[in-house]
Amino acid sequence: MKIELNRNSRTSLVQQIYENLSDRIRSGILNEEECLPSIREMSKNLEVSFLTVVKAYDLLEQNNLVKRVQGKGTFVKSHSIKCEKSKNTGSPYKWQLSIQDYLPRTHFDTHYNSSDHSLQFSLAAIAPSLLPNRYLENEIHIMLEKNPLILSEYGPIQGDLDLRIAMKRILKKQKINVSQKDILVTNGTQQGIDLAARTFIGPGDVVIAEAPTYPAALDIFRSRGASILPVPIDKNGIRTDILIKLCETKNPKLIYTIPNFHNPTGIVLSNDRRKQLLTIAQEFQIIIIEDDPWSEIYYNEKPPNPIKSLDTKGNVIYLKGLSKTLIPGCRIGLLTADGTIFNRLVSSKMNADLGSPLLTQKALYPLFQSKRMEDHIKKLRTALKIRRDLVIKLLKKHMPEGVEWIEPKGGLNIWISIPEKWDTKQLLLECQKKNLSFLPGFVCFCGEPETNHLRLSFSYLNDNVLETGIIELCRILKEFLSVTPPENSRLIL
């Protein structure tokens, strides 16, 4: 176990050790009942005082993450969310524990992938029946008949030129005027976040993220050794009044934001806040990662143009997901940036994989060229709006008193909050007994999480199963809230 400590940080060493270990415990990297290193061993390895480790372990115990057994050591307590990873007791792989890793948290893998549950509300993906699978299948056959040698070709590092030209036209509709030379094809926006992080973030660098936010992004930033500072959001998006105070005192290097139909809350960053955010980034010379997974999935009015459309000084790295609304299996996204920032990101892409697969790029190109893509998106908006409206109707009818939610104007998710003294990690255990899953909200926070939220994705199930699942969730939740929560179910903040 490798813990990186920043001795120049304003965050105390006690807090750094605690946060690193608590992230590993909550995300399941450290298994249930696993013994932590002894205080003396941890003190020696980290070159900190014995008392510093004692205080960090005390915080873990106070927050109900570990238990101490007199004469035996400190052990990870049973997780609220069961992890599929095997126990190490009696395992032939026990020797692997001696190998250091650099994974402080992997919430995305542990809590996002719940494909074994028939009532799956955890996956922010679109039902396969709503995607143009047959059309793309035919296009792939046609392409391979015309050019069978494509399977033996490497594509350009930046991506297929024809596809980048088509992407340029898409960006132009959003008032982002760039050349195809300034576009990088990525394996989805997930790779775009990773490329930006591995290029510009190292141990001790400060990253600002919305609270809550996309958990896999937090995993990536933490894996780079970053100190992540959360900024709360309100109905208009990230609180720029709080953001500017942090920028004045913490010297952040990067701001990660999801302005359109924010994941997980569905909130849209107002146009005024977009301008304020960009002004702050320009004033303090900060990079913005603008993550745009599904701005085209709007149910009322189209969201404001991207922050990148206002960017005149090259502060914004813009990421656009394309495969989620078309064909997730192709994993296609785009990245655009300016100046040397873009050049360095291209170098990172080369180091990562030498370029995205050419086959999938060529397969998607005809769709970008035709009117069929625009027609597909329009039909998709209609279908998803029907599902969103159905879920909201069912929530209003069946949800118990005291439960609140944000009605999204686009995107795939609904953010639900239950009374604060209850914990959605415990609720998920009850739901899993009925083959129902959702994303517990605590994974969307860095540091000390809020544990009374959940993200419900309504886009993956068909209408009949969707209705059954929502009614069942409301029933379980009503029963859950009728029982007094255990005193130790809440974290000590």
ABEGO torsion letter per residue (X at the ends): XBBBBBAABABBAAAAAAAAAAAAAAAGABBBGBBBBBAAAAAAAAGBBAAAAAAAAAAAAAAGABBBBBGAEBBBBBBABBBABBBABGBAAAAAAABBBABABBAAAAAABAAABABBAABBBBBAAABBAAAAAAAAAAAAAABAAAAABBBBAAEBAAAAAAAAAAAAAAGBBBBAAABBBBBEAAAAAAAAAAAABBBGBBBBBBOBBBAAAAAAAAAAGBBBBBBBBBAAEBBAAAAAAAAAAAGBABBBBBABGBOAAGBBBBAAAAAAAAAAAAAAGBBBBBBBAAAABBABBBBBBBAAAABAAGABBBBBBAAAAABAAAGBBBBBBBEAAAAAAAAAAAAAAGEBBAAAAAAAAAAAABAAAAAAAAAAAAAAAAAAAAAAAAAAAABBBGBBBBBBABEABBBBBBBAABBAAAAAAAAAAAGBBBBBAAAABBEBBBAABBBBBAAABBAAAAAAAAAAAAAAAAAAAABBBBAAABBBX
